[in-house]
Each structure stands twice: as C-alpha cells, then as structure tokens.
Amino acid sequence: MALDTRERVRKAAVKLFADKGFHGTGIRELAQESRLSTASLYHYMGSKEDLLVDIMRTCLQSLRDSATAAVADVRDPVQRLTTLVKLHVKAHARMPKETWIVDNEIHVLSPALRRSVIALRDEYERLWADAISDGVARGVFDTAHPAVTRIALLEMCNGVARWYSPRGSLSLDDLAEHYADMALRVLGACPHGSAEGQSKSE
C-alpha cells in the first residue's frame, strides 16, 4: 500500500510541476492531487525539492542507461547519432511531463542538488558529444562548432515534448526517423548513410 501511495504522490507531482512549475505548486495542491492530508504527504515525499530531484534523477538515469546500452557496440558515428536522436525524441514524446521538468526546472534546485542532476545530464550528453566529435574526426560530419551543434540538436528534439500527439499525421517511429534525418543534415551527413559506407565510396 505504501508503494502505491508513493507512486500516486510522484504522479501528482509530475502533473503539477509540469503544468504549474515547481514554485507555482503548493503543498496543499500536492496533497489534494495525491488524495492525502498535508501531514501524510510529508511522510511519503520528504520535502518538495526531494520529490523534484527524484523525478529528475529517475528520468535522466533511464535516458542515460537506455542510450548507453543502445550505442555500446555501435562504432559508426552516423548510426550512433541516429540512435541517440531517435531515443531522445521517443522519450520526450512518451514522457512529455517528466522530460519537460528535467529540461526546465533544474535552475530551481539548491546548488548541491543541482550539481548532482547536472552531472547525470552531462553523462548522457557526453554520448552525443562523443558521437559528433568522432564523426567530425572521421570526416562524415561537418561542423565548426560541435558543442553548439550538439546543444542545438538537443533543443530541437526537446521540443517534441511540447507538441507531439499520437493523433498526428506521423507515427512516433516515423517522427523519430524524420528528426534523425534532420540531425544528420545539420551535421552535413547523408541521411541513412554510414561512415563505413561513405569511406568505401570515396
């Protein structure tokens, strides 16, 4: 029963933090959304900031672990980046509220907690940085500013959380494929190409 209640509190927090922001969400609102008294709420969540950090860490750890596993044995930087873009787009489409919270509420955390969350985010983004720098080194990506390009691509993919609907004209798989193609074009690579394939044709 306790685990079910904690999950109910977490879901209520995700909904309210995404809809109203961390500072715009009051303890009384959290208690009402969780169907608990204010006193009982503290038993299940600790502080409001603890709840926010748990949501962020869970989301980032899932994203980092999934991405790490997905590209672990992929040497081709084109395929690595394609995989990362698709995974990122799908995660933001499937978990729009959680990813919005991660992308927009880090600044409200106290310094020590902010550093711990940023460290997780940096571990994830390092996978993107490595794929892009590897592609530039191998001549399959063309960008004078890899770090800026990485940030721009991540921001482009993050936006899916704000507008994606499963009732749209593209399936999620097709949308992720389209975003991967756009990312490769930004980097000067041919969509659906590979470093190995391009090397053989030269």
C-alpha positions as CSV (number, residue, x, y, z in Angstrom):
1,M,0.0,0.0,0.0
2,A,2.8,2.4,0.9
3,L,4.5,1.9,-2.5
4,D,1.2,2.6,-4.3
5,T,0.8,5.8,-2.3
6,R,4.3,6.9,-3.1
7,E,3.7,6.4,-6.8
8,R,0.5,8.3,-6.5
9,V,2.4,11.2,-4.9
10,R,5.0,11.1,-7.6
11,K,2.4,11.1,-10.4
12,A,0.7,14.0,-8.8
13,A,4.0,15.9,-8.6
14,V,4.8,15.2,-12.2
15,K,1.5,16.6,-13.3
16,L,1.6,19.7,-11.2
17,F,5.2,20.6,-11.7
18,A,4.8,20.3,-15.4
19,D,1.6,22.2,-15.6
20,K,2.3,24.9,-13.0
21,G,6.0,24.8,-12.3
22,F,7.8,23.9,-9.1
23,H,7.4,27.2,-7.4
24,G,3.8,27.5,-8.6
25,T,2.8,24.2,-7.0
26,G,1.8,24.4,-3.3
27,I,2.0,21.6,-0.7
28,R,-1.8,21.8,-0.3
29,E,-2.3,21.2,-4.1
30,L,0.1,18.2,-4.0
31,A,-1.8,16.7,-1.1
32,Q,-5.2,17.2,-2.8
33,E,-3.9,15.8,-6.1
34,S,-2.4,12.8,-4.2
35,R,-5.7,12.3,-2.2
36,L,-3.7,12.7,1.1
37,S,-3.7,15.0,4.1
38,T,-0.9,17.5,4.2
39,A,0.6,15.7,7.2
40,S,0.5,12.4,5.4
41,L,2.1,13.8,2.3
42,Y,5.3,14.7,4.0
43,H,5.7,11.1,5.2
44,Y,5.7,9.9,1.6
45,M,7.7,12.6,-0.2
46,G,10.1,14.3,2.2
47,S,10.5,17.8,1.0
48,K,9.0,19.2,-2.2
49,E,12.6,19.6,-3.5
50,D,13.3,15.9,-2.7
51,L,10.4,15.0,-4.8
52,L,11.5,17.2,-7.7
53,V,15.1,15.7,-7.6
54,D,13.7,12.2,-7.6
55,I,11.7,12.8,-10.7
56,M,14.7,14.4,-12.4
57,R,17.1,11.7,-11.4
58,T,14.8,8.8,-12.4
59,C,14.2,10.4,-15.8
60,L,17.8,11.2,-16.5
61,Q,19.1,7.8,-15.3
62,S,16.6,6.0,-17.5
63,L,17.6,8.1,-20.5
64,R,21.3,7.7,-19.9
65,D,21.1,3.9,-19.3
66,S,18.9,3.3,-22.3
67,A,21.2,5.4,-24.6
68,T,24.4,3.8,-23.2
69,A,23.1,0.3,-23.9
70,A,21.8,1.3,-27.3
71,V,25.1,2.6,-28.6
72,A,27.5,0.4,-26.6
73,D,28.5,-1.7,-29.6
74,V,28.0,0.8,-32.4
75,R,31.2,2.1,-33.9
76,D,29.7,4.1,-36.8
77,P,29.2,7.7,-35.6
78,V,26.3,8.3,-38.0
79,Q,24.5,5.3,-36.7
80,R,25.3,6.3,-33.1
81,L,23.9,9.7,-33.5
82,T,20.8,8.4,-35.4
83,T,20.1,6.0,-32.5
84,L,20.6,8.8,-29.9
85,V,18.2,11.2,-31.7
86,K,15.5,8.6,-32.1
87,L,15.7,7.5,-28.5
88,H,15.6,11.1,-27.3
89,V,12.6,12.0,-29.5
90,K,10.7,8.9,-28.4
91,A,11.5,9.6,-24.7
92,H,10.2,13.2,-24.9
93,A,7.1,12.1,-26.8
94,R,6.3,9.3,-24.3
95,M,7.2,11.2,-21.1
96,P,6.5,14.8,-22.0
97,K,5.9,16.0,-18.5
98,E,8.9,14.3,-16.9
99,T,11.3,15.5,-19.6
100,W,9.8,19.0,-19.5
101,I,10.5,19.1,-15.8
102,V,14.2,18.0,-16.4
103,D,14.7,20.5,-19.2
104,N,13.1,23.5,-17.5
105,E,13.3,23.2,-13.7
106,I,17.0,22.5,-12.9
107,H,17.5,26.2,-12.0
108,V,15.2,26.0,-9.0
109,L,17.4,23.4,-7.2
110,S,19.8,24.2,-4.4
111,P,23.4,24.2,-5.6
112,A,24.4,20.8,-4.3
113,L,21.4,19.0,-5.7
114,R,21.7,21.0,-9.0
115,R,25.2,19.8,-9.4
116,S,24.2,16.1,-8.9
117,V,21.4,16.4,-11.5
118,I,23.7,18.3,-14.0
119,A,26.3,15.6,-13.6
120,L,23.7,13.0,-14.7
121,R,22.7,15.2,-17.6
122,D,26.3,15.6,-18.6
123,E,26.9,11.9,-18.6
124,Y,24.0,11.5,-21.1
125,E,25.0,14.4,-23.3
126,R,28.6,13.1,-23.4
127,L,27.3,10.2,-25.6
128,W,26.1,12.8,-28.1
129,A,29.3,14.8,-27.8
130,D,31.4,11.6,-28.5
131,A,29.3,10.6,-31.5
132,I,29.6,14.1,-33.0
133,S,33.3,14.5,-32.3
134,D,34.0,11.0,-33.7
135,G,32.0,11.9,-36.8
136,V,34.0,15.1,-37.3
137,A,37.3,13.3,-36.8
138,R,36.3,10.7,-39.4
139,G,35.1,13.3,-41.9
140,V,31.5,12.2,-42.0
141,F,30.2,15.2,-40.0
142,D,31.0,18.8,-40.9
143,T,30.6,21.4,-38.2
144,A,33.0,24.1,-37.0
145,H,31.3,24.2,-33.6
146,P,30.5,20.7,-32.3
147,A,29.4,21.7,-28.8
148,V,27.0,24.4,-30.2
149,T,25.6,21.9,-32.7
150,R,25.0,19.3,-30.0
151,I,23.1,21.9,-27.9
152,A,21.0,22.9,-30.9
153,L,20.1,19.3,-31.8
154,L,19.1,18.5,-28.2
155,E,16.9,21.6,-28.1
156,M,15.3,20.7,-31.4
157,C,14.5,17.2,-30.0
158,N,13.4,18.5,-26.6
159,G,10.6,20.5,-28.3
160,V,8.7,17.3,-29.2
161,A,7.5,17.2,-25.5
162,R,5.6,20.4,-26.1
163,W,3.6,19.5,-29.2
164,Y,3.7,15.8,-30.0
165,S,0.4,13.9,-30.2
166,P,-0.2,10.3,-31.2
167,R,-3.1,11.5,-33.2
168,G,-0.8,13.4,-35.5
169,S,0.0,12.7,-39.1
170,L,3.2,10.8,-38.3
171,S,3.7,7.7,-36.2
172,L,6.2,8.1,-33.4
173,D,8.7,5.8,-35.3
174,D,8.3,7.9,-38.4
175,L,8.7,11.1,-36.5
176,A,11.9,9.9,-34.8
177,E,13.2,8.8,-38.2
178,H,12.5,12.3,-39.6
179,Y,14.3,14.0,-36.7
180,A,17.3,11.7,-37.2
181,D,17.4,12.7,-40.9
182,M,17.2,16.4,-39.9
183,A,20.0,16.0,-37.4
184,L,22.3,14.3,-40.0
185,R,21.6,17.1,-42.5
186,V,22.5,19.7,-39.9
187,L,25.8,17.8,-39.5
188,G,26.4,17.7,-43.2
189,A,25.8,13.9,-43.4
190,C,23.6,12.0,-45.7
191,P,20.5,10.5,-44.0
192,H,20.6,6.7,-43.7
193,G,24.3,6.9,-44.6
194,S,27.2,5.5,-42.6
195,A,30.8,6.2,-42.0
196,E,31.8,2.8,-43.4
197,G,29.6,3.2,-46.5
198,Q,30.9,6.7,-47.3
199,S,34.5,5.6,-46.8
200,K,34.1,2.8,-49.3
201,S,32.6,5.1,-51.9
202,E,35.5,7.6,-51.7
